[in-house]
Amino acid sequence: MIMYTQNNKKFYIIGSNHLDFLDTTVEGISTLLECDLIIIPKSFKKEFREFLINNGKKIIEFNDFNFDNDLFFKKVFDLFKDRKKIGLLINGDPYFHLTNNINNFLSKKKIDVVKILGILEIAQWVNKKSDFLTNREKNSSLFFFIPSSKNEIRSILGKCFSGKLIIQIKNKALMEECLILLKKKNLKNKFKLYIDRSRKYLVKSITNFKNNFGNAYFVVECE
C-alpha cells in the first residue's frame, strides 16, 4: 500500500478480477468495507454488488470506460464533497493497468490516493486455462512491457531476455507490428496471443480480428 499525500480524504483503487470475487485480496475486501462509497464498473460480476450491498455499502455503477481522463477525475472529486473515503474497483492490478494521472490530479485537491494490489489481468486469463506464466523447469522470470509505439516494440524485441516476455498491446496497429517482428525473429512458434480472455491462434495475419478490443497480450518464450 502506497500513499501519495497525508490528508483525511482518501481515494482507494482496488484491483481484483471482475469475473471472480474470490480473487479479491483480504486487504482489498477490508478496504472496501472501510469506504463510504464504491465505484464499480458494470462488467463486474453480481457477486461484488451483492457483497457490498449486504454489508451496507453504497455503490455507483459505471459503464466500462477509460478511467484515465479528466472527466472521470472531476466526477470523483465531486463525490468527495460529502464523503471521506471512496473506493474504485478495477479489473487487474492498479500499478500495472493505470497511470499516475489520477494520483497527480487528486493530490492537488488534497486527497490521498492509495492503490491496493490486484491480480494481473493476463495472469487471470492463463490461470483459468491452467496455462501458467511460469514454469520452474523452463523459466521463472517475467518481464512486462506496455509499448505505446512501434519503435518501442522494436526496442523491446531487440533486447535479450532470459525468461518470459509479456507485451500488453492496446491497438491493432501495434499488434500487427509485434506479430511481424516476432516472425522475423523466428519466434512464431514461441509465443501466444491472448485477446479479451481468449487465446488466438494465428496463421498469417490478424486481419480478421476486430479493431476494438479491451486488452491483448503477447506471451513470448525467450531463450
C-alpha atoms as one frame of an Amber mdcrd trajectory, in Angstrom:
protein
   0.000   0.000   0.000   1.447   3.380  -1.016   0.086   6.795  -0.036   0.902
   9.867  -2.039  -0.190  12.577   0.413  -1.317  12.798   4.033  -4.903  14.038
   4.353  -8.222  12.928   5.789  -9.845  12.159   2.438  -8.709   9.022   0.652
  -9.346   7.530  -2.760  -8.670   3.783  -2.902  -8.014   1.992  -6.188  -8.633
  -1.696  -5.541  -7.512  -4.316  -8.021  -9.464  -7.538  -8.473 -10.777  -9.977
 -11.085 -14.095  -8.689 -12.400 -15.244 -12.254 -13.102 -14.364 -13.785  -9.731
 -14.935 -12.104  -6.361 -12.734 -14.708  -4.651  -9.686 -13.251  -6.436 -10.018
 -10.097  -4.321  -7.294  -9.943  -1.677  -8.002  -9.771   2.057  -6.595  -6.234
   2.037  -8.877  -5.355  -0.866 -12.002  -6.617   0.912 -11.032  -4.883   4.155
 -10.528  -1.619   2.263 -13.904  -1.895   0.507 -15.620  -2.248   3.885 -13.993
   0.997   5.075 -15.258   3.067   2.143 -18.249   5.412   2.251 -18.875   4.813
  -1.442 -17.592   2.339  -4.030 -17.386   2.952  -7.775 -17.844  -0.322  -9.641
 -17.778  -0.952 -13.412 -20.789  -2.823 -14.804 -18.528  -5.589 -16.118 -18.002
  -6.828 -12.538 -19.996  -9.922 -11.608 -23.113  -9.557  -9.446 -21.309 -11.216
  -6.508 -19.393  -7.966  -5.977 -22.584  -5.906  -5.764 -24.296  -8.449  -3.512
 -21.357  -8.481  -1.104 -21.157  -4.692  -0.928 -24.900  -4.118  -0.585 -25.249
  -6.869   2.048 -22.543  -5.075   4.044 -24.383  -1.765   3.883 -22.124  -0.162
   1.286 -23.312   2.444  -1.181 -22.243   1.821  -4.773 -22.213   3.718  -8.048
 -22.141   1.694 -11.239 -20.446   2.926 -14.388 -20.255   1.565 -17.865 -16.770
   0.290 -18.583 -14.675   3.198 -19.754 -11.220   4.652 -19.621 -10.509   5.778
 -16.051  -7.521   7.812 -17.201  -9.247  11.031 -18.247 -10.060  14.415 -16.737
 -13.834  13.916 -16.949 -13.651  10.900 -14.664 -11.195  12.627 -12.315 -13.591
  15.570 -11.896 -16.529  13.243 -11.222 -14.531  11.529  -8.498 -13.577  14.866
  -6.943 -17.234  15.945  -6.870 -18.155  12.761  -4.989 -15.846  13.816  -2.138
 -17.998  16.822  -1.213 -19.771  14.820   1.496 -17.543  11.746   1.771 -14.096
  10.953   3.153 -13.300   7.519   1.711 -14.184   6.395  -1.808 -13.132   3.172
  -3.484 -12.759   2.308  -7.159 -12.758  -1.346  -8.195 -10.742  -2.101 -11.302
 -10.036  -5.301 -13.164  -6.382  -6.262 -12.795  -3.631  -4.541 -10.849  -3.710
  -0.719 -10.454   0.088  -0.451 -10.540   0.217  -2.200 -13.906  -3.002  -1.084
 -15.588  -3.283   2.577 -14.550  -1.048   5.601 -14.974  -0.341   8.083 -12.176
  -2.530  10.772 -13.738  -5.348  10.352 -11.237  -2.798  10.490  -8.396  -1.477
  13.788  -9.710  -4.975  15.247 -10.138  -6.341  14.280  -6.720  -3.174  15.097
  -4.782  -3.551  18.699  -5.973  -7.046  18.599  -4.427  -5.597  17.423  -1.083
  -6.910  13.864  -1.479  -4.752  10.820  -0.726  -4.556   8.114  -3.395  -3.995
   4.545  -2.192  -3.509   1.598  -4.551  -4.385  -1.922  -3.415  -2.652  -4.725
  -5.280  -4.723  -6.973  -7.504  -4.093  -9.895  -9.837  -2.615  -9.113 -13.243
  -5.248  -9.455 -15.946  -3.138 -11.778 -18.107  -2.464 -13.976 -15.056  -6.226
 -14.266 -14.519  -6.725 -15.386 -18.106  -3.998 -18.009 -18.306  -4.561 -19.396
 -14.798  -8.160 -20.239 -15.669  -6.833 -22.330 -18.552  -4.023 -23.900 -16.470
  -1.574 -22.301 -18.908   0.598 -20.714 -16.234   3.018 -17.881 -16.884   5.935
 -19.502 -15.078   7.453 -22.962 -15.174  10.362 -23.622 -12.827  11.837 -26.167
 -15.200  11.954 -23.652 -18.070  11.636 -20.102 -16.728  10.808 -18.277 -13.527
  11.426 -14.677 -14.636   8.749 -12.465 -16.181   9.310  -9.167 -17.999   6.304
  -6.885 -18.571   6.073  -4.111 -21.151   3.304  -1.799 -22.350   4.647  -0.209
 -25.559   2.946   2.884 -26.936   4.651   2.960 -30.346   6.119   0.700 -32.997
   9.607   1.955 -32.126   9.145   0.810 -28.534   8.121  -2.646 -29.751  11.239
  -2.831 -31.943  13.362  -1.786 -28.977  11.800  -4.387 -26.669  12.178  -7.248
 -29.128  15.735  -6.182 -29.904  16.846  -6.880 -26.338  17.882 -10.219 -24.862
  15.764 -11.706 -22.116  16.041 -14.903 -20.135  12.577 -15.953 -19.101   9.171
 -14.990 -20.416   8.258 -11.683 -22.037   4.730 -10.275 -21.601   3.776  -7.466
 -24.005   0.456  -5.727 -23.442  -0.993  -4.319 -26.656  -3.553  -1.516 -26.819
  -4.470  -1.366 -30.511  -4.489  -3.413 -33.693  -1.666  -1.496 -35.411   0.758
  -2.305 -32.588  -0.454  -5.887 -32.569   0.313  -6.244 -36.279   3.780  -4.735
 -35.810   4.541  -7.052 -32.910   3.441 -10.072 -34.930   5.632  -9.084 -37.890
   8.703  -8.613 -35.702   8.159 -11.876 -33.815   8.033 -13.757 -37.106  11.179
 -12.013 -38.352  12.978 -13.141 -35.209  11.818 -16.731 -35.867   9.715 -16.729
 -32.720   6.392 -17.591 -34.338   6.277 -20.954 -32.550   7.372 -19.464 -29.223
   4.613 -17.004 -28.440   0.912 -16.990 -27.642  -1.591 -14.197 -28.199  -4.484
 -13.568 -25.836  -7.255 -11.081 -26.606 -10.043 -10.343 -24.117  -9.539 -13.572
 -22.140  -9.269 -15.854 -25.190  -6.188 -17.352 -26.813  -5.981 -16.607 -30.540
  -4.320 -18.986 -32.949  -2.531 -17.116 -35.722  -1.747 -18.451 -39.152  -0.609
 -15.486 -41.236  -2.095 -12.221 -40.001  -4.580 -10.598 -37.654  -6.709  -9.006
 -40.379  -9.776 -10.959 -39.298  -9.591  -9.747 -35.714 -11.861  -6.911 -34.633
 -10.369  -3.431 -34.399 -11.810  -2.678 -30.973 -10.785  -4.832 -28.036 -10.091
  -4.374 -24.350  -6.556  -5.661 -23.950  -4.281  -8.064 -25.775  -1.099  -9.769
 -24.628   1.752 -11.486 -26.426   3.353 -14.094 -24.156   6.798 -14.827 -25.589
   9.125 -17.655 -24.566  12.682 -16.291 -24.502  15.832 -18.394 -24.684
